[in-house]
């Protein structure tokens, strides 16, 4: 469950109370795109603010929504929002989705990535 993933994120200090959580649960591709665009707008506004303590973000997304987020026309927004976050938690995702997220970040940002799972979903 997503709530369990968030609790684990807090217990292992991947997530902290200072982070604004961007929780993306969508039933359609358009809904996923709309939530990601709004999150991106919020991140950009925050980056332009002159605040001494700018907000920091974490992205939480479930497997069914991640399927929408990894589609070609949504993926650039997912990449932009996700890489502006301190942490990204993808819960209840397939091994292929996990690999697709890693590939998206490696190719889109030439960054080092890490994917951790509990093994419960890691069977094709």
C-alpha positions in Angstrom: 0.0 0.0 0.0 1.0 3.6 -0.6 0.6 4.5 3.0 2.9 1.7 4.1 5.5 2.9 1.5 5.3 6.5 2.9 5.7 5.2 6.5 8.7 3.1 5.5 10.1 6.2 3.8 9.8 8.2 7.0 11.2 5.4 9.2 14.3 5.0 7.1 14.7 8.8 6.9 14.3 8.9 3.1 11.3 11.1 3.7 11.4 13.9 6.4 8.7 16.1 7.8 10.3 19.1 6.0 9.5 17.7 2.6 6.3 18.6 0.8 4.9 15.3 -0.5 3.6 15.3 -4.0 1.3 12.3 -4.1 0.3 11.2 -7.5 -2.7 8.8 -7.7 -4.5 9.1 -11.0 -7.2 7.1 -12.7 -6.5 8.5 -16.2 -3.4 9.6 -18.1 -4.9 13.2 -18.3 -5.3 13.3 -14.5 -1.7 12.1 -14.1 -0.5 14.8 -16.5 -2.6 17.5 -14.8 -1.2 16.6 -11.3 2.4 16.5 -12.6 2.0 19.9 -14.4 0.6 21.5 -11.3 3.5 20.0 -9.2 6.0 21.4 -11.8 4.4 24.8 -11.6 4.6 24.8 -7.8 8.3 23.7 -8.0 9.1 26.4 -10.4 7.3 29.1 -8.4 9.2 27.9 -5.3 12.5 28.1 -7.1 11.8 31.7 -8.1 10.8 32.8 -4.6 13.3 34.6 -2.5 12.6 32.6 0.5 15.4 31.8 2.9 14.0 28.3 3.3 12.7 27.2 -0.1 10.4 24.1 -0.1 11.9 20.7 -0.8 9.8 18.0 -2.3 9.3 14.2 -2.5 7.3 12.5 -5.1 5.1 9.5 -4.2 3.5 7.5 -7.1 1.8 4.2 -7.3 2.2 1.5 -10.0 -1.0 2.1 -12.0 -0.3 5.9 -12.1 3.4 5.3 -13.0 2.1 3.4 -16.1 0.6 6.7 -17.3 3.6 8.8 -16.2 6.0 6.6 -18.3 4.0 7.2 -21.5 6.0 9.2 -24.0 3.9 12.4 -23.8 3.8 12.4 -20.0 7.4 11.2 -19.3 9.1 14.6 -19.7 6.9 16.0 -16.9 7.6 13.0 -14.7 11.3 13.4 -15.3 11.2 17.1 -14.5 9.2 16.8 -11.4 11.0 13.7 -10.1 14.5 15.0 -10.6 13.6 18.2 -8.8 12.6 16.2 -5.7 14.9 15.0 -2.9 13.3 11.6 -3.1 10.9 9.6 -5.3 9.0 6.7 -3.9 7.3 4.4 -6.4 5.2 1.8 -4.7 3.6 -1.3 -5.9 5.4 -1.2 -9.2 6.5 -4.0 -11.5 10.1 -4.9 -12.1 9.8 -3.5 -15.6 8.4 -0.2 -14.3 11.3 0.0 -11.9 13.7 -0.5 -14.7 11.9 2.0 -16.9 12.2 4.7 -14.2 15.9 4.0 -13.8 16.4 4.2 -17.5 14.4 7.4 -17.8 16.6 9.1 -15.2 19.9 7.7 -16.5 19.1 8.8 -20.1 17.3 12.0 -19.3 19.8 13.4 -16.8 22.9 11.2 -17.1 22.6 10.6 -13.3 23.4 7.8 -11.0 20.3 6.1 -9.8 19.3 3.6 -7.1 16.2 1.4 -7.1 15.4 -0.5 -3.9 12.6 -3.0 -3.4 11.4 -5.5 -0.8 11.2 -8.3 -3.3 7.4 -8.8 -2.9 6.7 -7.5 -6.4 9.9 -8.6 -8.1 8.5 -11.5 -10.0 7.5 -11.2 -13.6 
